[in-house]
Amino acid sequence: MIKGPSELALMAESGRLLALVFQHLDRMNLIGMSTLEVNDRVDDFIVGQLGARPASKGQYGYPFALNASRNHVVCHGMPSGTERIQDGDIVNFDITLEKGGFIADSSKTYLVGAVSDAARKLVETTYEAMWRGIRAVRPGATLGDVGHAIQRHARRNGCSVVREYCGHGIGREMHEEPQVLHHGKPRTGLRLRQGMVFTIEPMLNQGEATVRTEADGWTVVTADGLLSAQFEHTVAVTRDGFQVLTLRPGEVPPPAHG
């Protein structure tokens, strides 16, 4: 779905506001907080400070403003008043925001306190893999190019790519076409055109790529119990490349190579 200049401007504003939500999260001392407390603070900030709407709330019957996925939780972790974030955890917060009729979607995995070297390596590799995918975006490239860039970086660093969940087009609806796989073959799949907007949101596991869904029907975990990490940005295809609509204040992308 191609967005025109006025639509892209509205999406950029939603993305800018969502970036401020993560800046707000960055300032929190997460150790000892419940994931529900984080959810409530984010909900209050989006509505009270930004005058926007948490787009996840009520979507598909989901009751919260964010997903909170700790350690072996791959995605869709539901906030809980009894689940407390501990020193040494990794935790992903996945947040959507709607303003002016358009939605932005982003997530970040936080290193909480003194994490293990292995956990830090997983999180860094996942962030780098997302950016490898983003840098493959340009008119004339394909979605296979994007997925291949992510998959290759993950494999080189000993991580597996979750295949059951993918990025997606986004705009007036949270989930639009196309699906953006985080694996693929170069020069295959949909050819990118200026004005497309979609998320790139790889989920990488320490161990096997296999996942399972818990009894609540939402929470997805690694089948082997090892750690999982995720990062996500909303990206627009521009005339000569890409624009990251959810780029956070002070965010410094990793080097293109290395």
Contacts in CASP RR format, 6 or more apart in sequence:
PFRMAT RR
TARGET T0000
AUTHOR 0000-0000-0000
METHOD contacts of the structure
MODEL  1
MIKGPSELALMAESGRLLALVFQHLDRMNLIGMSTLEVNDRVDDFIVGQL
GARPASKGQYGYPFALNASRNHVVCHGMPSGTERIQDGDIVNFDITLEKG
GFIADSSKTYLVGAVSDAARKLVETTYEAMWRGIRAVRPGATLGDVGHAI
QRHARRNGCSVVREYCGHGIGREMHEEPQVLHHGKPRTGLRLRQGMVFTI
EPMLNQGEATVRTEADGWTVVTADGLLSAQFEHTVAVTRDGFQVLTLRPG
EVPPPAHG
1 169 0 8 1.000
1 171 0 8 1.000
1 176 0 8 1.000
1 177 0 8 1.000
1 196 0 8 1.000
1 197 0 8 1.000
2 193 0 8 1.000
2 194 0 8 1.000
2 195 0 8 1.000
2 196 0 8 1.000
3 11 0 8 1.000
3 171 0 8 1.000
3 195 0 8 1.000
3 196 0 8 1.000
3 197 0 8 1.000
3 236 0 8 1.000
4 195 0 8 1.000
7 102 0 8 1.000
7 171 0 8 1.000
8 195 0 8 1.000
8 197 0 8 1.000
8 236 0 8 1.000
10 99 0 8 1.000
10 100 0 8 1.000
10 101 0 8 1.000
10 102 0 8 1.000
11 102 0 8 1.000
11 104 0 8 1.000
11 170 0 8 1.000
11 171 0 8 1.000
11 197 0 8 1.000
11 234 0 8 1.000
11 236 0 8 1.000
11 245 0 8 1.000
12 236 0 8 1.000
12 243 0 8 1.000
12 245 0 8 1.000
13 99 0 8 1.000
13 100 0 8 1.000
13 102 0 8 1.000
14 52 0 8 1.000
14 97 0 8 1.000
14 98 0 8 1.000
14 99 0 8 1.000
14 100 0 8 1.000
14 101 0 8 1.000
14 102 0 8 1.000
14 103 0 8 1.000
14 104 0 8 1.000
14 245 0 8 1.000
15 97 0 8 1.000
15 104 0 8 1.000
15 106 0 8 1.000
15 234 0 8 1.000
15 245 0 8 1.000
15 246 0 8 1.000
16 245 0 8 1.000
17 46 0 8 1.000
17 50 0 8 1.000
17 52 0 8 1.000
17 97 0 8 1.000
17 99 0 8 1.000
17 104 0 8 1.000
18 95 0 8 1.000
18 96 0 8 1.000
18 97 0 8 1.000
18 104 0 8 1.000
18 105 0 8 1.000
18 106 0 8 1.000
18 234 0 8 1.000
18 246 0 8 1.000
19 106 0 8 1.000
19 246 0 8 1.000
19 247 0 8 1.000
19 248 0 8 1.000
19 249 0 8 1.000
19 251 0 8 1.000
20 50 0 8 1.000
20 249 0 8 1.000
21 42 0 8 1.000
21 45 0 8 1.000
21 46 0 8 1.000
21 50 0 8 1.000
21 95 0 8 1.000
21 97 0 8 1.000
22 93 0 8 1.000
22 95 0 8 1.000
22 106 0 8 1.000
22 108 0 8 1.000
22 248 0 8 1.000
23 248 0 8 1.000
23 249 0 8 1.000
24 41 0 8 1.000
24 42 0 8 1.000
24 45 0 8 1.000
24 49 0 8 1.000
25 38 0 8 1.000
25 42 0 8 1.000
25 93 0 8 1.000
25 108 0 8 1.000
25 110 0 8 1.000
28 38 0 8 1.000
28 41 0 8 1.000
30 38 0 8 1.000
30 85 0 8 1.000
30 91 0 8 1.000
30 110 0 8 1.000
30 112 0 8 1.000
31 85 0 8 1.000
31 86 0 8 1.000
31 87 0 8 1.000
31 112 0 8 1.000
31 113 0 8 1.000
32 84 0 8 1.000
32 85 0 8 1.000
32 86 0 8 1.000
33 84 0 8 1.000
33 85 0 8 1.000
34 79 0 8 1.000
34 80 0 8 1.000
34 81 0 8 1.000
34 82 0 8 1.000
34 83 0 8 1.000
34 84 0 8 1.000
34 85 0 8 1.000
35 68 0 8 1.000
35 70 0 8 1.000
35 77 0 8 1.000
35 79 0 8 1.000
35 80 0 8 1.000
35 81 0 8 1.000
35 83 0 8 1.000
35 84 0 8 1.000
35 85 0 8 1.000
35 91 0 8 1.000
36 79 0 8 1.000
36 80 0 8 1.000
36 81 0 8 1.000
36 83 0 8 1.000
37 81 0 8 1.000
38 66 0 8 1.000
38 68 0 8 1.000
38 79 0 8 1.000
38 85 0 8 1.000
38 93 0 8 1.000
39 64 0 8 1.000
39 65 0 8 1.000
39 66 0 8 1.000
39 68 0 8 1.000
39 79 0 8 1.000
42 54 0 8 1.000
42 65 0 8 1.000
42 66 0 8 1.000
42 93 0 8 1.000
42 95 0 8 1.000
43 54 0 8 1.000
43 57 0 8 1.000
43 64 0 8 1.000
43 65 0 8 1.000
43 66 0 8 1.000
46 52 0 8 1.000
46 53 0 8 1.000
46 54 0 8 1.000
46 65 0 8 1.000
46 97 0 8 1.000
47 53 0 8 1.000
47 54 0 8 1.000
50 97 0 8 1.000
50 99 0 8 1.000
51 99 0 8 1.000
52 97 0 8 1.000
52 98 0 8 1.000
52 99 0 8 1.000
53 97 0 8 1.000
53 98 0 8 1.000
53 99 0 8 1.000
54 65 0 8 1.000
54 66 0 8 1.000
54 95 0 8 1.000
54 96 0 8 1.000
54 97 0 8 1.000
54 98 0 8 1.000
55 96 0 8 1.000
55 97 0 8 1.000
55 98 0 8 1.000
55 103 0 8 1.000
55 105 0 8 1.000
55 174 0 8 1.000
56 62 0 8 1.000
56 64 0 8 1.000
56 65 0 8 1.000
56 66 0 8 1.000
56 67 0 8 1.000
56 94 0 8 1.000
56 95 0 8 1.000
56 96 0 8 1.000
56 174 0 8 1.000
57 63 0 8 1.000
57 64 0 8 1.000
57 65 0 8 1.000
59 96 0 8 1.000
59 174 0 8 1.000
62 218 0 8 1.000
64 78 0 8 1.000
64 79 0 8 1.000
65 95 0 8 1.000
66 79 0 8 1.000
66 93 0 8 1.000
66 94 0 8 1.000
66 95 0 8 1.000
67 75 0 8 1.000
67 76 0 8 1.000
67 77 0 8 1.000
67 78 0 8 1.000
67 92 0 8 1.000
67 93 0 8 1.000
67 94 0 8 1.000
67 95 0 8 1.000
67 107 0 8 1.000
68 77 0 8 1.000
68 78 0 8 1.000
68 79 0 8 1.000
68 80 0 8 1.000
68 83 0 8 1.000
68 91 0 8 1.000
68 92 0 8 1.000
68 93 0 8 1.000
69 75 0 8 1.000
69 76 0 8 1.000
69 77 0 8 1.000
69 91 0 8 1.000
69 92 0 8 1.000
69 94 0 8 1.000
69 219 0 8 1.000
69 228 0 8 1.000
69 230 0 8 1.000
70 77 0 8 1.000
70 83 0 8 1.000
70 85 0 8 1.000
70 89 0 8 1.000
70 90 0 8 1.000
70 91 0 8 1.000
70 92 0 8 1.000
71 89 0 8 1.000
71 90 0 8 1.000
71 91 0 8 1.000
71 227 0 8 1.000
71 228 0 8 1.000
72 221 0 8 1.000
72 222 0 8 1.000
72 225 0 8 1.000
72 226 0 8 1.000
72 227 0 8 1.000
72 228 0 8 1.000
73 92 0 8 1.000
73 219 0 8 1.000
73 220 0 8 1.000
73 221 0 8 1.000
73 228 0 8 1.000
74 162 0 8 1.000
74 165 0 8 1.000
74 203 0 8 1.000
74 205 0 8 1.000
74 211 0 8 1.000
74 220 0 8 1.000
74 221 0 8 1.000
74 222 0 8 1.000
74 228 0 8 1.000
74 230 0 8 1.000
75 92 0 8 1.000
75 94 0 8 1.000
75 162 0 8 1.000
75 165 0 8 1.000
75 203 0 8 1.000
75 220 0 8 1.000
75 228 0 8 1.000
75 230 0 8 1.000
76 94 0 8 1.000
76 218 0 8 1.000
76 219 0 8 1.000
76 220 0 8 1.000
77 218 0 8 1.000
77 219 0 8 1.000
77 220 0 8 1.000
78 216 0 8 1.000
78 218 0 8 1.000
78 219 0 8 1.000
85 91 0 8 1.000
85 112 0 8 1.000
86 112 0 8 1.000
87 112 0 8 1.000
87 113 0 8 1.000
87 114 0 8 1.000
88 111 0 8 1.000
88 112 0 8 1.000
88 113 0 8 1.000
88 114 0 8 1.000
88 115 0 8 1.000
88 116 0 8 1.000
88 119 0 8 1.000
89 112 0 8 1.000
89 113 0 8 1.000
89 115 0 8 1.000
90 109 0 8 1.000
90 110 0 8 1.000
90 111 0 8 1.000
90 112 0 8 1.000
90 115 0 8 1.000
90 119 0 8 1.000
90 122 0 8 1.000
90 123 0 8 1.000
90 227 0 8 1.000
90 229 0 8 1.000
91 109 0 8 1.000
91 110 0 8 1.000
91 112 0 8 1.000
92 107 0 8 1.000
92 108 0 8 1.000
92 109 0 8 1.000
92 110 0 8 1.000
92 229 0 8 1.000
92 230 0 8 1.000
93 107 0 8 1.000
93 108 0 8 1.000
93 110 0 8 1.000
94 105 0 8 1.000
94 106 0 8 1.000
94 107 0 8 1.000
94 230 0 8 1.000
94 232 0 8 1.000
95 105 0 8 1.000
95 106 0 8 1.000
95 107 0 8 1.000
96 103 0 8 1.000
96 104 0 8 1.000
96 105 0 8 1.000
96 174 0 8 1.000
97 103 0 8 1.000
97 104 0 8 1.000
98 104 0 8 1.000
101 172 0 8 1.000
102 171 0 8 1.000
102 172 0 8 1.000
103 170 0 8 1.000
103 171 0 8 1.000
103 172 0 8 1.000
103 173 0 8 1.000
103 174 0 8 1.000
104 170 0 8 1.000
104 234 0 8 1.000
104 245 0 8 1.000
104 246 0 8 1.000
105 170 0 8 1.000
105 174 0 8 1.000
105 199 0 8 1.000
105 201 0 8 1.000
105 232 0 8 1.000
105 234 0 8 1.000
105 246 0 8 1.000
106 199 0 8 1.000
106 232 0 8 1.000
106 233 0 8 1.000
106 234 0 8 1.000
106 246 0 8 1.000
107 201 0 8 1.000
107 230 0 8 1.000
107 231 0 8 1.000
107 232 0 8 1.000
108 231 0 8 1.000
108 232 0 8 1.000
108 248 0 8 1.000
109 123 0 8 1.000
109 126 0 8 1.000
109 127 0 8 1.000
109 229 0 8 1.000
109 230 0 8 1.000
109 231 0 8 1.000
111 119 0 8 1.000
111 120 0 8 1.000
111 123 0 8 1.000
115 123 0 8 1.000
118 206 0 8 1.000
118 227 0 8 1.000
119 227 0 8 1.000
121 157 0 8 1.000
122 159 0 8 1.000
122 204 0 8 1.000
122 206 0 8 1.000
122 227 0 8 1.000
122 228 0 8 1.000
122 229 0 8 1.000
123 229 0 8 1.000
124 254 0 8 1.000
125 153 0 8 1.000
125 154 0 8 1.000
125 157 0 8 1.000
125 158 0 8 1.000
125 159 0 8 1.000
125 204 0 8 1.000
125 229 0 8 1.000
126 154 0 8 1.000
126 159 0 8 1.000
126 202 0 8 1.000
126 203 0 8 1.000
126 204 0 8 1.000
126 229 0 8 1.000
126 230 0 8 1.000
126 231 0 8 1.000
127 231 0 8 1.000
127 254 0 8 1.000
128 153 0 8 1.000
128 157 0 8 1.000
128 254 0 8 1.000
129 149 0 8 1.000
129 150 0 8 1.000
129 153 0 8 1.000
129 154 0 8 1.000
129 159 0 8 1.000
129 182 0 8 1.000
129 202 0 8 1.000
129 204 0 8 1.000
130 150 0 8 1.000
130 200 0 8 1.000
130 201 0 8 1.000
130 202 0 8 1.000
130 231 0 8 1.000
130 232 0 8 1.000
130 233 0 8 1.000
131 253 0 8 1.000
131 254 0 8 1.000
132 149 0 8 1.000
132 150 0 8 1.000
132 152 0 8 1.000
132 153 0 8 1.000
133 146 0 8 1.000
133 147 0 8 1.000
133 149 0 8 1.000
133 150 0 8 1.000
133 200 0 8 1.000
134 200 0 8 1.000
134 233 0 8 1.000
134 235 0 8 1.000
134 242 0 8 1.000
134 244 0 8 1.000
134 253 0 8 1.000
135 149 0 8 1.000
135 242 0 8 1.000
135 256 0 8 1.000
136 145 0 8 1.000
136 146 0 8 1.000
136 147 0 8 1.000
136 148 0 8 1.000
136 149 0 8 1.000
137 146 0 8 1.000
137 192 0 8 1.000
137 200 0 8 1.000
137 235 0 8 1.000
137 237 0 8 1.000
137 241 0 8 1.000
137 242 0 8 1.000
138 192 0 8 1.000
138 237 0 8 1.000
138 240 0 8 1.000
138 241 0 8 1.000
138 242 0 8 1.000
139 192 0 8 1.000
139 193 0 8 1.000
139 194 0 8 1.000
139 237 0 8 1.000
139 238 0 8 1.000
139 239 0 8 1.000
139 240 0 8 1.000
139 241 0 8 1.000
140 191 0 8 1.000
140 192 0 8 1.000
140 193 0 8 1.000
141 191 0 8 1.000
141 192 0 8 1.000
142 186 0 8 1.000
142 187 0 8 1.000
142 188 0 8 1.000
142 189 0 8 1.000
142 190 0 8 1.000
142 191 0 8 1.000
142 192 0 8 1.000
143 178 0 8 1.000
143 180 0 8 1.000
143 181 0 8 1.000
143 188 0 8 1.000
143 189 0 8 1.000
143 190 0 8 1.000
143 192 0 8 1.000
144 181 0 8 1.000
144 184 0 8 1.000
144 185 0 8 1.000
144 186 0 8 1.000
144 187 0 8 1.000
144 188 0 8 1.000
144 189 0 8 1.000
145 186 0 8 1.000
145 187 0 8 1.000
146 180 0 8 1.000
146 200 0 8 1.000
147 180 0 8 1.000
147 181 0 8 1.000
147 182 0 8 1.000
147 183 0 8 1.000
147 184 0 8 1.000
148 183 0 8 1.000
148 184 0 8 1.000
148 185 0 8 1.000
148 186 0 8 1.000
150 161 0 8 1.000
150 182 0 8 1.000
150 183 0 8 1.000
150 200 0 8 1.000
150 202 0 8 1.000
151 161 0 8 1.000
151 182 0 8 1.000
151 183 0 8 1.000
151 184 0 8 1.000
154 160 0 8 1.000
154 161 0 8 1.000
154 202 0 8 1.000
154 204 0 8 1.000
155 161 0 8 1.000
159 204 0 8 1.000
159 205 0 8 1.000
159 206 0 8 1.000
159 207 0 8 1.000
160 204 0 8 1.000
160 205 0 8 1.000
160 207 0 8 1.000
160 208 0 8 1.000
160 209 0 8 1.000
161 182 0 8 1.000
161 183 0 8 1.000
161 202 0 8 1.000
161 203 0 8 1.000
161 204 0 8 1.000
161 205 0 8 1.000
161 209 0 8 1.000
162 182 0 8 1.000
162 202 0 8 1.000
162 203 0 8 1.000
162 204 0 8 1.000
162 205 0 8 1.000
162 209 0 8 1.000
162 211 0 8 1.000
162 228 0 8 1.000
163 181 0 8 1.000
163 182 0 8 1.000
163 183 0 8 1.000
163 209 0 8 1.000
164 211 0 8 1.000
164 220 0 8 1.000
165 201 0 8 1.000
165 203 0 8 1.000
165 220 0 8 1.000
166 179 0 8 1.000
166 180 0 8 1.000
166 181 0 8 1.000
166 182 0 8 1.000
166 201 0 8 1.000
167 179 0 8 1.000
167 180 0 8 1.000
167 181 0 8 1.000
167 182 0 8 1.000
167 198 0 8 1.000
167 199 0 8 1.000
167 200 0 8 1.000
167 201 0 8 1.000
167 232 0 8 1.000
168 174 0 8 1.000
168 175 0 8 1.000
168 176 0 8 1.000
168 177 0 8 1.000
168 178 0 8 1.000
168 179 0 8 1.000
168 180 0 8 1.000
168 198 0 8 1.000
168 199 0 8 1.000
169 175 0 8 1.000
169 176 0 8 1.000
169 177 0 8 1.000
169 178 0 8 1.000
169 179 0 8 1.000
169 180 0 8 1.000
169 196 0 8 1.000
169 197 0 8 1.000
169 198 0 8 1.000
169 199 0 8 1.000
170 176 0 8 1.000
170 197 0 8 1.000
170 198 0 8 1.000
170 199 0 8 1.000
170 234 0 8 1.000
171 197 0 8 1.000
176 198 0 8 1.000
178 190 0 8 1.000
178 196 0 8 1.000
178 198 0 8 1.000
180 198 0 8 1.000
180 199 0 8 1.000
180 200 0 8 1.000
180 201 0 8 1.000
182 200 0 8 1.000
182 201 0 8 1.000
182 202 0 8 1.000
182 203 0 8 1.000
192 237 0 8 1.000
193 237 0 8 1.000
194 237 0 8 1.000
194 238 0 8 1.000
194 239 0 8 1.000
195 236 0 8 1.000
195 237 0 8 1.000
195 238 0 8 1.000
196 236 0 8 1.000
196 237 0 8 1.000
197 234 0 8 1.000
197 235 0 8 1.000
197 236 0 8 1.000
197 237 0 8 1.000
197 245 0 8 1.000
198 234 0 8 1.000
198 235 0 8 1.000
199 232 0 8 1.000
199 233 0 8 1.000
199 234 0 8 1.000
199 235 0 8 1.000
200 232 0 8 1.000
200 233 0 8 1.000
200 235 0 8 1.000
201 230 0 8 1.000
201 231 0 8 1.000
201 232 0 8 1.000
201 233 0 8 1.000
202 230 0 8 1.000
202 231 0 8 1.000
203 228 0 8 1.000
203 229 0 8 1.000
203 230 0 8 1.000
204 228 0 8 1.000
204 229 0 8 1.000
204 230 0 8 1.000
205 211 0 8 1.000
205 222 0 8 1.000
205 226 0 8 1.000
205 227 0 8 1.000
205 228 0 8 1.000
206 222 0 8 1.000
206 226 0 8 1.000
206 227 0 8 1.000
206 228 0 8 1.000
207 222 0 8 1.000
207 224 0 8 1.000
207 226 0 8 1.000
208 222 0 8 1.000
208 223 0 8 1.000
208 224 0 8 1.000
208 226 0 8 1.000
210 222 0 8 1.000
210 223 0 8 1.000
210 224 0 8 1.000
211 220 0 8 1.000
211 221 0 8 1.000
211 222 0 8 1.000
211 223 0 8 1.000
212 220 0 8 1.000
212 221 0 8 1.000
212 223 0 8 1.000
213 219 0 8 1.000
213 220 0 8 1.000
213 221 0 8 1.000
214 220 0 8 1.000
214 221 0 8 1.000
221 228 0 8 1.000
222 228 0 8 1.000
232 246 0 8 1.000
233 244 0 8 1.000
233 245 0 8 1.000
233 246 0 8 1.000
233 247 0 8 1.000
234 244 0 8 1.000
234 245 0 8 1.000
234 246 0 8 1.000
235 242 0 8 1.000
235 243 0 8 1.000
235 244 0 8 1.000
235 245 0 8 1.000
236 242 0 8 1.000
236 243 0 8 1.000
236 245 0 8 1.000
END
